[in-house]
């Protein structure tokens, strides 16, 4: 699974039961922001210490993202 660089603003939205786009609630907004900050921090660290492989990079980012979206206290 390759990583693809994204440039510019990223919009994260939710969906209603009928499939329409809707805003995320406050908790999900904070989790999305935490994941985005973690990705920025990780990419910055990789400039000094690149991951061993593409697969290692994906695993590392997914582990951090899982941590960032886990409910508090877990």
Number of C-alpha atoms within 10 A of each C-alpha: 8 8 10 6 5 7 6 5 6 8 5 13 13 13 11 9 7 6 8 9 12 11 12 14 10 9 11 15 14 14 17 17 14 17 20 15 13 16 17 12 11 17 16 12 12 12 9 8 10 14 15 8 9 13 12 12 19 15 13 15 17 14 11 16 18 12 15 19 15 10 10 7 4 5
